[in-house]
Amino acid sequence: MDVKRLGLMLALAALAGLCPSTQPLRASTVDRETERQLTVAASTLVRLRSQALVPKSRNERRRRMPREVLGVAISPSLARAQERALRELENRNRAPVEGGPAFTGARTRLEPARTIRTGDRITLEAIEHTEVRYGGGKVTQSIRRRFEFMTRGDRITLLDEQVVDRGAHPINDPGPIPAGSR
């Protein structure tokens, strides 16, 4: 092999090593302000669903999923899924026990546990603490959730959420609630 060809191959190899697509993605954390922004956006989903368990007063407007929270966009598909969840929760039995007293209040907060950025994706893992009150009692749950975000430039979009704890049945998730978890 001649020297010119060897030099060209070495130069191409060096350039390939500098190319971002050939570099492995490294996970990193995000700053506190971004983590707060992501937590507020994510908590909006679970907070609205918890509130949907409590019958509204006549003066309250229909609960709607915002399209953006604190500068974080909610993806259209996630917003539609959340709207369906809100409708389902508003229309199901709103008591911890079938035929029992209705829920009278709900409070939910997210406690961020870990926020990892890998390329244009950010994952927020958080513990959701929910308390719903009824009659003279209350139901409390702590569930681990994962929220997936995507970034494009300065724009952040919330794409998905899921329960991390296997077998957990959050009271503020749509669908049937097994009798043992009420």
N, CA, C and O atoms as a DFTB+ gen file, in Angstrom:
728 C
 N C O
     1  1       0.852      -1.159       0.000
     2  2       0.000       0.000       0.000
     3  2       0.905       1.230       0.000
     4  3       1.882       1.299       0.745
     5  1       0.564       2.191      -0.842
     6  2       1.420       3.374      -0.911
     7  2       1.121       4.337       0.244
     8  3       0.088       4.231       0.905
     9  1       2.020       5.250       0.468
    10  2       1.958       6.189       1.580
    11  2       0.745       7.115       1.461
    12  3       0.110       7.449       2.462
    13  1       0.428       7.529       0.226
    14  2      -0.728       8.412       0.024
    15  2      -2.019       7.736       0.474
    16  3      -2.833       8.326       1.185
    17  1      -2.187       6.496       0.049
    18  2      -3.406       5.762       0.376
    19  2      -3.486       5.526       1.888
    20  3      -4.559       5.670       2.474
    21  1      -2.390       5.173       2.514
    22  2      -2.348       4.961       3.952
    23  2      -2.698       6.256       4.692
    24  3      -3.452       6.232       5.665
    25  1      -2.157       7.370       4.235
    26  2      -2.452       8.673       4.838
    27  2      -3.920       9.014       4.718
    28  3      -4.516       9.515       5.671
    29  1      -4.520       8.751       3.559
    30  2      -5.944       9.008       3.337
    31  2      -6.798       8.146       4.259
    32  3      -7.773       8.634       4.829
    33  1      -6.450       6.890       4.409
    34  2      -7.205       5.990       5.281
    35  2      -7.123       6.438       6.736
    36  3      -8.118       6.391       7.460
    37  1      -5.939       6.872       7.163
    38  2      -5.777       7.362       8.528
    39  2      -6.574       8.643       8.757
    40  3      -7.177       8.826       9.814
    41  1      -6.573       9.523       7.765
    42  2      -7.340      10.761       7.877
    43  2      -8.832      10.470       7.970
    44  3      -9.522      11.081       8.786
    45  1      -9.347       9.554       7.157
    46  2     -10.765       9.176       7.196
    47  2     -11.119       8.526       8.528
    48  3     -12.185       8.787       9.085
    49  1     -10.235       7.688       9.034
    50  2     -10.489       7.043      10.322
    51  2     -10.552       8.083      11.433
    52  3     -11.387       7.986      12.332
    53  1      -9.674       9.076      11.373
    54  2      -9.675      10.136      12.386
    55  2     -10.962      10.945      12.310
    56  3     -11.549      11.275      13.340
    57  1     -11.408      11.268      11.093
    58  2     -12.660      12.004      10.930
    59  2     -13.847      11.194      11.426
    60  3     -14.745      11.738      12.069
    61  1     -13.858       9.918      11.138
    62  2     -14.953       9.062      11.593
    63  2     -15.011       9.041      13.114
    64  3     -16.096       8.975      13.692
    65  1     -13.872       9.097      13.756
    66  2     -13.830       9.120      15.214
    67  2     -14.385      10.404      15.793
    68  3     -14.844      10.415      16.935
    69  1     -14.355      11.487      15.034
    70  2     -14.880      12.764      15.486
    71  2     -16.364      12.911      15.206
    72  3     -17.024      13.761      15.804
    73  1     -16.889      12.116      14.326
    74  2     -18.289      12.196      13.926
    75  2     -19.188      11.801      15.102
    76  3     -18.984      10.738      15.688
    77  1     -20.184      12.633      15.467
    78  2     -21.032      12.348      16.622
    79  2     -21.795      11.037      16.489
    80  3     -22.048      10.377      17.497
    81  1     -22.166      10.643      15.287
    82  2     -22.963       9.427      15.133
    83  2     -22.160       8.176      15.458
    84  3     -22.747       7.125      15.714
    85  1     -20.848       8.261      15.453
    86  2     -20.049       7.085      15.772
    87  2     -19.637       7.060      17.233
    88  3     -19.130       6.047      17.716
    89  1     -19.845       8.152      17.937
    90  2     -19.509       8.197      19.353
    91  2     -20.635       7.558      20.160
    92  3     -21.804       7.799      19.859
    93  1     -20.326       6.755      21.168
    94  2     -21.383       6.182      22.001
    95  2     -22.067       7.304      22.786
    96  3     -21.423       8.266      23.204
    97  1     -23.391       7.164      22.979
    98  2     -24.118       8.165      23.754
    99  2     -23.771       7.992      25.222
   100  3     -23.757       6.880      25.750
   101  1     -23.501       9.084      25.851
   102  2     -23.164       9.045      27.266
   103  2     -24.307       9.662      28.050
   104  3     -24.818      10.723      27.691
   105  1     -24.701       9.001      29.108
   106  2     -25.753       9.521      29.961
   107  2     -25.178      10.614      30.847
   108  3     -24.034      10.536      31.295
   109  1     -25.986      11.627      31.089
   110  2     -25.583      12.700      31.982
   111  2     -26.811      13.168      32.749
   112  3     -27.942      12.827      32.402
   113  1     -26.579      13.936      33.772
   114  2     -27.693      14.481      34.533
   115  2     -28.064      15.846      33.956
   116  3     -27.349      16.395      33.118
   117  1     -29.179      16.377      34.414
   118  2     -29.605      17.705      33.976
   119  2     -29.517      18.660      35.162
   120  3     -29.437      18.222      36.310
   121  1     -29.531      19.938      34.890
   122  2     -29.432      20.921      35.969
   123  2     -30.734      20.940      36.782
   124  3     -31.763      20.428      36.340
   125  1     -30.668      21.529      37.957
   126  2     -31.818      21.559      38.881
   127  2     -33.037      22.253      38.286
   128  3     -34.165      21.803      38.486
   129  1     -32.825      23.328      37.568
   130  2     -33.944      24.068      36.980
   131  2     -34.664      23.217      35.933
   132  3     -35.894      23.209      35.881
   133  1     -33.916      22.515      35.115
   134  2     -34.529      21.637      34.114
   135  2     -35.266      20.494      34.805
   136  3     -36.373      20.135      34.403
   137  1     -34.657      19.924      35.839
   138  2     -35.330      18.844      36.570
   139  2     -36.638      19.336      37.179
   140  3     -37.640      18.620      37.159
   141  1     -36.634      20.542      37.717
   142  2     -37.860      21.117      38.283
   143  2     -38.907      21.305      37.193
   144  3     -40.079      20.986      37.392
   145  1     -38.490      21.817      36.054
   146  2     -39.387      22.027      34.912
   147  2     -40.018      20.698      34.474
   148  3     -41.225      20.633      34.242
   149  1     -39.206      19.642      34.361
   150  2     -39.706      18.328      33.952
   151  2     -40.649      17.753      35.003
   152  3     -41.673      17.159      34.662
   153  1     -40.309      17.926      36.276
   154  2     -41.134      17.400      37.363
   155  2     -42.490      18.083      37.394
   156  3     -43.507      17.419      37.594
   157  1     -42.523      19.387      37.201
   158  2     -43.796      20.117      37.188
   159  2     -44.666      19.641      36.023
   160  3     -45.867      19.427      36.192
   161  1     -44.068      19.478      34.853
   162  2     -44.836      19.005      33.689
   163  2     -45.368      17.599      33.939
   164  3     -46.541      17.330      33.682
   165  1     -44.527      16.706      34.433
   166  2     -44.949      15.324      34.686
   167  2     -46.003      15.260      35.786
   168  3     -46.963      14.497      35.680
   169  1     -45.834      16.045      36.825
   170  2     -46.797      15.993      37.931
   171  2     -48.174      16.485      37.506
   172  3     -49.178      16.105      38.108
   173  1     -48.234      17.322      36.480
   174  2     -49.525      17.787      35.982
   175  2     -50.382      16.615      35.525
   176  3     -51.588      16.602      35.769
   177  1     -49.778      15.632      34.865
   178  2     -50.530      14.466      34.392
   179  2     -51.180      13.726      35.549
   180  3     -52.391      13.507      35.547
   181  1     -50.379      13.339      36.538
   182  2     -50.905      12.524      37.631
   183  2     -51.800      13.336      38.566
   184  3     -52.753      12.799      39.131
   185  1     -51.504      14.613      38.731
   186  2     -52.331      15.463      39.597
   187  2     -53.736      15.620      39.026
   188  3     -54.722      15.503      39.754
   189  1     -53.827      15.888      37.713
   190  2     -55.144      16.029      37.083
   191  2     -55.933      14.728      37.148
   192  3     -57.147      14.746      37.351
   193  1     -55.252      13.600      36.977
   194  2     -55.954      12.314      37.061
   195  2     -56.460      12.063      38.475
   196  3     -57.564      11.546      38.648
   197  1     -55.672      12.421      39.494
   198  2     -56.133      12.261      40.879
   199  2     -57.353      13.141      41.133
   200  3     -58.321      12.701      41.753
   201  1     -57.307      14.368      40.659
   202  2     -58.433      15.278      40.851
   203  2     -59.685      14.786      40.132
   204  3     -60.800      15.076      40.565
   205  1     -59.510      14.041      39.033
   206  2     -60.660      13.529      38.284
   207  2     -61.441      12.490      39.088
   208  3     -62.595      12.208      38.766
   209  1     -60.837      11.922      40.121
   210  2     -61.538      10.953      40.967
   211  2     -62.564      11.618      41.865
   212  3     -63.492      10.963      42.340
   213  1     -62.409      12.911      42.102
   214  2     -63.280      13.647      43.016
   215  2     -64.379      14.326      42.198
   216  3     -64.088      15.064      41.257
   217  1     -65.648      14.074      42.559
   218  2     -66.725      14.741      41.812
   219  2     -66.549      16.259      41.848
   220  3     -66.203      16.840      42.876
   221  1     -66.797      16.883      40.694
   222  2     -66.667      18.346      40.589
   223  2     -67.921      19.017      41.136
   224  3     -69.012      18.446      41.143
   225  1     -67.725      20.233      41.586
   226  2     -68.887      21.037      41.960
   227  2     -69.493      21.589      40.670
   228  3     -68.866      21.531      39.612
   229  1     -70.658      22.099      40.755
   230  2     -71.332      22.633      39.557
   231  2     -70.553      23.762      38.897
   232  3     -70.618      23.940      37.681
   233  1     -69.823      24.517      39.691
   234  2     -69.104      25.686      39.178
   235  2     -67.783      25.329      38.496
   236  3     -67.201      26.157      37.795
   237  1     -67.315      24.109      38.700
   238  2     -66.033      23.724      38.106
   239  2     -66.188      23.404      36.630
   240  3     -67.162      22.785      36.203
   241  1     -65.202      23.842      35.869
   242  2     -65.169      23.507      34.439
   243  2     -64.577      22.122      34.274
   244  3     -63.953      21.582      35.187
   245  1     -64.779      21.563      33.107
   246  2     -64.224      20.245      32.786
   247  2     -62.702      20.305      32.884
   248  3     -62.076      21.266      32.436
   249  1     -62.127      19.281      33.467
   250  2     -60.664      19.207      33.579
   251  2     -60.084      18.905      32.206
   252  3     -60.517      17.973      31.530
   253  1     -59.106      19.696      31.803
   254  2     -58.493      19.521      30.474
   255  2     -56.985      19.411      30.624
   256  3     -56.369      20.049      31.478
   257  1     -56.425      18.592      29.777
   258  2     -54.975      18.421      29.765
   259  2     -54.370      19.593      28.997
   260  3     -54.734      19.820      27.844
   261  1     -53.459      20.338      29.611
   262  2     -52.816      21.433      28.884
   263  2     -51.897      20.889      27.796
   264  3     -51.441      19.749      27.878
   265  1     -51.629      21.687      26.797
   266  2     -50.735      21.278      25.708
   267  2     -49.280      21.586      26.048
   268  3     -48.360      21.071      25.414
   269  1     -49.085      22.436      27.061
   270  2     -47.736      22.810      27.484
   271  2     -47.777      23.180      28.959
   272  3     -48.738      23.787      29.432
   273  1     -46.727      22.808      29.678
   274  2     -46.620      23.125      31.096
   275  2     -45.208      23.623      31.360
   276  3     -44.240      22.894      31.143
   277  1     -45.087      24.838      31.819
   278  2     -43.802      25.437      32.189
   279  2     -42.779      25.307      31.059
   280  3     -41.601      25.048      31.305
   281  1     -43.245      25.492      29.810
   282  2     -42.366      25.434      28.654
   283  2     -42.127      24.031      28.110
   284  3     -41.430      23.874      27.107
   285  1     -42.690      23.007      28.751
   286  2     -42.562      21.628      28.274
   287  2     -43.835      21.273      27.523
   288  3     -44.930      21.321      28.084
   289  1     -43.690      20.919      26.259
   290  2     -44.853      20.537      25.449
   291  2     -45.275      19.119      25.824
   292  3     -44.447      18.278      26.174
   293  1     -46.582      18.876      25.742
   294  2     -47.120      17.531      25.923
   295  2     -47.374      17.001      24.514
   296  3     -48.092      17.639      23.744
   297  1     -46.808      15.857      24.161
   298  2     -46.980      15.340      22.801
   299  2     -48.468      15.140      22.522
   300  3     -49.218      14.784      23.431
   301  1     -48.907      15.361      21.286
   302  2     -50.333      15.209      20.956
   303  2     -50.886      13.833      21.303
   304  3     -52.008      13.734      21.799
   305  1     -50.131      12.775      21.057
   306  2     -50.645      11.433      21.365
   307  2     -50.784      11.229      22.876
   308  3     -51.748      10.608      23.326
   309  1     -49.838      11.741      23.659
   310  2     -49.943      11.632      25.110
   311  2     -51.094      12.491      25.624
   312  3     -51.824      12.068      26.521
   313  1     -51.266      13.684      25.072
   314  2     -52.374      14.553      25.485
   315  2     -53.720      13.877      25.225
   316  3     -54.617      13.950      26.065
   317  1     -53.873      13.214      24.064
   318  2     -55.127      12.498      23.761
   319  2     -55.355      11.357      24.748
   320  3     -56.468      11.165      25.239
   321  1     -54.303      10.608      25.034
   322  2     -54.416       9.494      25.989
   323  2     -54.799      10.008      27.372
   324  3     -55.603       9.387      28.067
   325  1     -54.227      11.141      27.771
   326  2     -54.543      11.713      29.078
   327  2     -55.983      12.236      29.122
   328  3     -56.654      12.108      30.146
   329  1     -56.456      12.818      28.034
   330  2     -57.855      13.281      27.969
   331  2     -58.802      12.096      28.135
   332  3     -59.793      12.187      28.859
   333  1     -58.496      10.971      27.456
   334  2     -59.322       9.758      27.614
   335  2     -59.278       9.270      29.056
   336  3     -60.304       8.878      29.613
   337  1     -58.095       9.292      29.659
   338  2     -57.940       8.856      31.051
   339  2     -58.761       9.740      31.984
   340  3     -59.421       9.237      32.893
   341  1     -58.724      11.045      31.766
   342  2     -59.505      11.955      32.608
   343  2     -60.995      11.655      32.498
   344  3     -61.696      11.600      33.509
   345  1     -61.482      11.460      31.268
   346  2     -62.916      11.145      31.076
   347  2     -63.282       9.842      31.771
   348  3     -64.322       9.752      32.424
   349  1     -62.421       8.826      31.630
   350  2     -62.702       7.529      32.250
   351  2     -62.723       7.643      33.770
   352  3     -63.614       7.099      34.423
   353  1     -61.756       8.342      34.328
   354  2     -61.695       8.502      35.780
   355  2     -62.874       9.322      36.306
   356  3     -63.398       9.035      37.383
   357  1     -63.288      10.330      35.556
   358  2     -64.434      11.143      35.976
   359  2     -65.731      10.342      35.963
   360  3     -66.665      10.661      36.699
   361  1     -65.796       9.300      35.131
   362  2     -67.039       8.549      34.976
   363  2     -67.083       7.221      35.731
   364  3     -68.130       6.573      35.757
   365  1     -65.987       6.801      36.340
   366  2     -66.024       5.529      37.067
   367  2     -66.445       5.766      38.510
   368  3     -66.522       6.902      38.977
   369  1     -66.714       4.671      39.200
   370  2     -67.089       4.751      40.608
   371  2     -66.019       5.532      41.365
   372  3     -64.840       5.182      41.326
   373  1     -66.426       6.558      42.029
   374  2     -65.465       7.415      42.726
   375  2     -65.491       7.171      44.225
   376  3     -65.705       8.091      45.014
   377  1     -65.273       5.935      44.603
   378  2     -65.223       5.556      46.011
   379  2     -64.189       4.448      46.164
   380  3     -63.949       3.686      45.227
   381  1     -63.580       4.355      47.335
   382  2     -62.578       3.311      47.523
   383  2     -63.199       1.909      47.566
   384  3     -62.518       0.919      47.300
   385  1     -64.483       1.831      47.898
   386  2     -65.206       0.567      47.951
   387  2     -66.514       0.756      47.204
   388  3     -67.204       1.757      47.392
   389  1     -66.854      -0.208      46.355
   390  2     -68.093      -0.139      45.578
   391  2     -69.270       0.191      46.501
   392  3     -69.521      -0.515      47.478
   393  1     -69.980       1.261      46.182
   394  2     -71.138       1.674      46.968
   395  2     -70.791       2.461      48.218
   396  3     -71.688       2.891      48.943
   397  1     -69.513       2.658      48.484
   398  2     -69.088       3.380      49.681
   399  2     -69.126       4.884      49.472
   400  3     -69.550       5.360      48.419
   401  1     -68.680       5.636      50.480
   402  2     -68.683       7.089      50.345
   403  2     -67.729       7.547      49.239
   404  3     -66.661       6.970      49.037
   405  1     -68.136       8.582      48.544
   406  2     -67.351       9.108      47.417
   407  2     -66.095       9.815      47.911
   408  3     -66.021      10.274      49.050
   409  1     -65.108       9.888      47.017
   410  2     -63.906      10.642      47.321
   411  2     -64.272      12.109      47.474
   412  3     -65.095      12.634      46.723
   413  1     -63.662      12.764      48.443
   414  2     -63.950      14.175      48.697
   415  2     -62.763      15.084      48.408
   416  3     -62.919      16.302      48.323
   417  1     -61.594      14.508      48.260
   418  2     -60.414      15.317      47.970
   419  2     -59.281      14.436      47.485
   420  3     -59.234      13.240      47.773
   421  1     -58.371      15.044      46.746
   422  2     -57.214      14.300      46.233
   423  2     -56.010      15.232      46.193
   424  3     -56.112      16.412      45.856
   425  1     -54.864      14.652      46.551
   426  2     -53.618      15.416      46.501
   427  2     -52.525      14.492      45.992
   428  3     -52.363      13.380      46.493
   429  1     -51.779      14.950      45.000
   430  2     -50.697      14.165      44.422
   431  2     -49.478      15.055      44.247
   432  3     -49.585      16.211      43.837
   433  1     -48.323      14.498      44.563
   434  2     -47.073      15.212      44.320
   435  2     -46.038      14.210      43.815
   436  3     -46.089      13.023      44.138
   437  1     -45.108      14.711      43.021
   438  2     -44.006      13.887      42.507
   439  2     -42.719      14.282      43.196
   440  3     -42.419      15.463      43.373
   441  1     -41.974      13.280      43.573
   442  2     -40.659      13.487      44.168
   443  2     -39.631      12.916      43.183
   444  3     -39.533      11.698      43.033
   445  1     -38.863      13.787      42.511
   446  2     -37.897      13.267      41.537
   447  2     -36.858      12.390      42.221
   448  3     -36.315      12.748      43.266
   449  1     -36.591      11.237      41.618
   450  2     -35.598      10.324      42.171
   451  2     -34.320      10.348      41.334
   452  3     -33.213      10.301      41.872
   453  1     -34.489      10.421      39.999
   454  2     -33.327      10.393      39.111
   455  2     -33.729      10.988      37.768
   456  3     -34.804      10.694      37.245
   457  1     -32.869      11.815      37.225
   458  2     -33.093      12.397      35.904
   459  2     -31.830      12.166      35.086
   460  3     -30.744      12.615      35.452
   461  1     -31.989      11.459      33.975
   462  2     -30.848      11.097      33.138
   463  2     -31.099      11.571      31.714
   464  3     -32.174      11.365      31.152
   465  1     -30.087      12.207      31.147
   466  2     -30.151      12.641      29.749
   467  2     -29.197      11.778      28.933
   468  3     -28.028      11.617      29.283
   469  1     -29.724      11.220      27.828
   470  2     -28.922      10.435      26.901
   471  2     -29.240      10.943      25.505
   472  3     -30.307      10.663      24.960
   473  1     -28.315      11.687      24.936
   474  2     -28.570      12.276      23.618
   475  2     -29.728      13.264      23.694
   476  3     -29.704      14.194      24.501
   477  1     -30.747      13.062      22.847
   478  2     -31.892      13.977      22.841
   479  2     -33.040      13.469      23.708
   480  3     -34.149      13.998      23.629
   481  1     -32.795      12.458      24.528
   482  2     -33.817      11.885      25.414
   483  2     -33.479      12.174      26.871
   484  3     -32.318      12.139      27.280
   485  1     -34.521      12.458      27.636
   486  2     -34.366      12.651      29.076
   487  2     -35.386      11.751      29.758
   488  3     -36.558      11.729      29.384
   489  1     -34.931      11.014      30.755
   490  2     -35.811      10.155      31.537
   491  2     -35.863      10.693      32.957
   492  3     -34.834      10.892      33.603
   493  1     -37.078      10.922      33.427
   494  2     -37.299      11.347      34.809
   495  2     -37.936      10.176      35.530
   496  3     -39.026       9.733      35.170
   497  1     -37.262       9.683      36.538
   498  2     -37.847       8.675      37.411
   499  2     -38.233       9.393      38.684
   500  3     -37.450      10.148      39.260
   501  1     -39.481       9.136      39.121
   502  2     -40.003       9.863      40.272
   503  2     -40.906       8.955      41.094
   504  3     -41.399       7.936      40.610
   505  1     -41.108       9.342      42.328
   506  2     -42.048       8.649      43.202
   507  2     -43.278       9.540      43.320
   508  3     -43.200      10.697      43.732
   509  1     -44.395       8.972      42.952
   510  2     -45.671       9.689      43.036
   511  2     -46.309       9.352      44.374
   512  3     -46.503       8.182      44.704
   513  1     -46.630      10.382      45.138
   514  2     -47.317      10.217      46.415
   515  2     -48.735      10.756      46.232
   516  3     -48.930      11.941      45.961
   517  1     -49.720       9.871      46.384
   518  2     -51.120      10.257      46.186
   519  2     -51.916       9.941      47.437
   520  3     -51.746       8.895      48.063
   521  1     -52.784      10.868      47.783
   522  2     -53.712      10.680      48.894
   523  2     -55.092      11.116      48.424
   524  3     -55.277      12.245      47.967
   525  1     -56.054      10.215      48.539
   526  2     -57.449      10.566      48.241
   527  2     -58.254      10.346      49.512
   528  3     -58.106       9.328      50.188
   529  1     -59.109      11.317      49.827
   530  2     -59.915      11.275      51.042
   531  2     -61.366      10.944      50.703
   532  3     -61.859      11.283      49.628
   533  1     -62.033      10.284      51.631
   534  2     -63.448       9.949      51.496
   535  2     -64.034       9.860      52.900
   536  3     -63.343       9.456      53.835
   537  1     -65.282      10.227      53.053
   538  2     -65.926      10.129      54.361
   539  2     -64.964      10.515      55.458
   540  3     -64.473      11.643      55.485
   541  1     -64.684       9.590      56.368
   542  2     -63.731       9.840      57.444
   543  2     -62.398       9.157      57.228
   544  3     -61.606       9.055      58.164
   545  1     -62.124       8.683      56.015
   546  2     -60.889       7.955      55.775
   547  2     -60.092       8.501      54.612
   548  3     -60.433       9.518      54.008
   549  1     -59.017       7.789      54.319
   550  2     -58.189       8.177      53.182
   551  2     -57.460       6.949      52.654
   552  3     -57.246       5.974      53.376
   553  1     -57.085       7.016      51.388
   554  2     -56.277       5.997      50.734
   555  2     -54.996       6.700      50.308
   556  3     -55.043       7.760      49.683
   557  1     -53.846       6.107      50.648
   558  2     -52.571       6.685      50.224
   559  2     -51.792       5.639      49.433
   560  3     -51.872       4.441      49.706
   561  1     -51.043       6.118      48.453
   562  2     -50.188       5.264      47.634
   563  2     -48.899       5.999      47.321
   564  3     -48.876       7.223      47.195
   565  1     -47.838       5.238      47.201
   566  2     -46.564       5.745      46.678
   567  2     -46.158       4.787      45.568
   568  3     -45.951       3.596      45.801
   569  1     -46.047       5.323      44.363
   570  2     -45.785       4.522      43.165
   571  2     -44.591       5.131      42.431
   572  3     -44.483       6.353      42.324
   573  1     -43.697       4.280      41.925
   574  2     -42.596       4.789      41.105
   575  2     -43.063       4.875      39.651
   576  3     -43.665       3.942      39.119
   577  1     -42.772       6.011      39.027
   578  2     -43.129       6.241      37.627
   579  2     -41.907       6.699      36.854
   580  3     -40.948       7.225      37.419
   581  1     -41.966       6.487      35.551
   582  2     -40.911       6.941      34.637
   583  2     -41.575       7.800      33.566
   584  3     -42.589       7.416      32.984
   585  1     -40.990       8.958      33.319
   586  2     -41.485       9.894      32.306
   587  2     -40.393      10.076      31.260
   588  3     -39.230      10.294      31.600
   589  1     -40.767       9.989      29.999
   590  2     -39.812      10.102      28.897
   591  2     -40.024      11.425      28.168
   592  3     -41.145      11.772      27.798
   593  1     -38.936      12.153      27.969
   594  2     -38.948      13.443      27.290
   595  2     -38.004      13.393      26.090
   596  3     -37.069      12.593      26.056
   597  1     -38.259      14.251      25.112
   598  2     -37.368      14.398      23.961
   599  2     -37.033      15.877      23.832
   600  3     -37.876      16.739      24.083
   601  1     -35.796      16.164      23.440
   602  2     -35.400      17.555      23.236
   603  2     -35.082      17.786      21.761
   604  3     -34.561      16.912      21.067
   605  1     -35.410      18.973      21.317
   606  2     -35.020      19.468      19.981
   607  2     -34.625      20.915      20.190
   608  3     -35.472      21.787      20.379
   609  1     -33.347      21.152      20.152
   610  2     -32.877      22.499      20.471
   611  2     -33.228      22.802      21.920
   612  3     -32.905      22.029      22.821
   613  1     -33.888      23.930      22.135
   614  2     -34.312      24.308      23.488
   615  2     -35.682      23.748      23.844
   616  3     -36.123      23.890      24.984
   617  1     -36.356      23.122      22.905
   618  2     -37.719      22.613      23.086
   619  2     -37.701      21.230      23.728
   620  3     -36.990      20.335      23.272
   621  1     -38.489      21.061      24.792
   622  2     -38.623      19.767      25.465
   623  2     -40.066      19.308      25.310
   624  3     -40.995      20.097      25.481
   625  1     -40.252      18.030      24.984
   626  2     -41.591      17.458      24.820
   627  2     -41.713      16.208      25.675
   628  3     -40.854      15.327      25.632
   629  1     -42.795      16.137      26.456
   630  2     -43.103      14.952      27.249
   631  2     -43.789      13.953      26.333
   632  3     -44.846      14.240      25.772
   633  1     -43.183      12.773      26.183
   634  2     -43.669      11.771      25.233
   635  2     -44.485      10.662      25.871
   636  3     -45.472      10.206      25.293
   637  1     -44.080      10.219      27.069
   638  2     -44.697       9.013      27.617
   639  2     -44.493       8.962      29.121
   640  3     -43.621       9.634      29.673
   641  1     -45.312       8.155      29.765
   642  2     -45.150       7.872      31.185
   643  2     -45.539       6.433      31.421
   644  3     -46.364       5.868      30.704
   645  1     -44.933       5.848      32.438
   646  2     -45.278       4.470      32.780
   647  2     -45.004       4.208      34.242
   648  3     -44.173       4.868      34.864
   649  1     -45.718       3.231      34.783
   650  2     -45.507       2.793      36.156
   651  2     -44.312       1.856      36.156
   652  3     -44.224       0.964      35.313
   653  1     -43.390       2.050      37.094
   654  2     -42.189       1.233      37.190
   655  2     -42.425       0.020      38.095
   656  3     -41.925      -1.071      37.819
   657  1     -43.173       0.210      39.154
   658  2     -43.400      -0.867      40.118
   659  2     -44.261      -1.966      39.503
   660  3     -45.398      -1.725      39.096
   661  1     -43.706      -3.173      39.440
   662  2     -44.453      -4.316      38.898
   663  2     -45.655      -4.621      39.786
   664  3     -45.553      -4.652      41.013
   665  1     -46.783      -4.841      39.143
   666  2     -47.988      -5.222      39.870
   667  2     -48.691      -4.067      40.567
   668  3     -49.722      -4.276      41.207
   669  1     -48.164      -2.873      40.461
   670  2     -48.808      -1.717      41.110
   671  2     -50.040      -1.299      40.313
   672  3     -50.049      -1.363      39.084
   673  1     -51.060      -0.878      41.015
   674  2     -52.304      -0.413      40.390
   675  2     -52.643       0.966      40.956
   676  3     -53.430       1.078      41.896
   677  1     -52.047       2.012      40.385
   678  2     -52.316       3.354      40.905
   679  2     -53.806       3.688      40.839
   680  3     -54.480       3.433      39.840
   681  1     -54.282       4.251      41.907
   682  2     -55.700       4.589      41.996
   683  2     -56.091       5.636      40.953
   684  3     -57.252       5.704      40.549
   685  1     -55.127       6.453      40.513
   686  2     -55.425       7.522      39.556
   687  2     -55.086       7.137      38.117
   688  3     -54.986       8.008      37.253
   689  1     -54.911       5.850      37.855
   690  2     -54.745       5.386      36.479
   691  2     -56.083       4.841      35.995
   692  3     -56.819       4.241      36.778
   693  1     -56.405       5.035      34.741
   694  2     -57.669       4.507      34.237
   695  2     -57.627       2.977      34.174
   696  3     -56.567       2.363      34.286
   697  1     -58.789       2.392      33.995
   698  2     -58.887       0.932      33.938
   699  2     -59.369       0.405      35.266
   700  3     -59.479       1.153      36.237
   701  1     -59.652      -0.865      35.311
   702  2     -60.184      -1.436      36.558
   703  2     -59.134      -1.439      37.654
   704  3     -57.951      -1.679      37.410
   705  1     -59.584      -1.172      38.839
   706  2     -58.729      -1.237      40.027
   707  2     -59.063      -2.546      40.736
   708  3     -60.201      -2.728      41.168
   709  1     -58.108      -3.457      40.867
   710  2     -58.401      -4.703      41.581
   711  2     -58.878      -4.417      42.994
   712  3     -58.377      -3.501      43.645
   713  1     -59.839      -5.192      43.470
   714  2     -60.459      -4.955      44.774
   715  2     -59.436      -4.913      45.904
   716  3     -59.607      -4.135      46.843
   717  1     -58.375      -5.725      45.849
   718  2     -57.375      -5.749      46.911
   719  2     -56.524      -4.510      47.018
   720  3     -55.868      -4.303      48.039
   721  1     -56.516      -3.671      45.983
   722  2     -55.639      -2.493      46.026
   723  2     -56.392      -1.226      46.364
   724  3     -55.810      -0.141      46.358
   725  1     -57.663      -1.341      46.655
   726  2     -58.455      -0.151      47.009
   727  2     -58.211       0.239      48.431
   728  3     -58.788       1.216      48.910
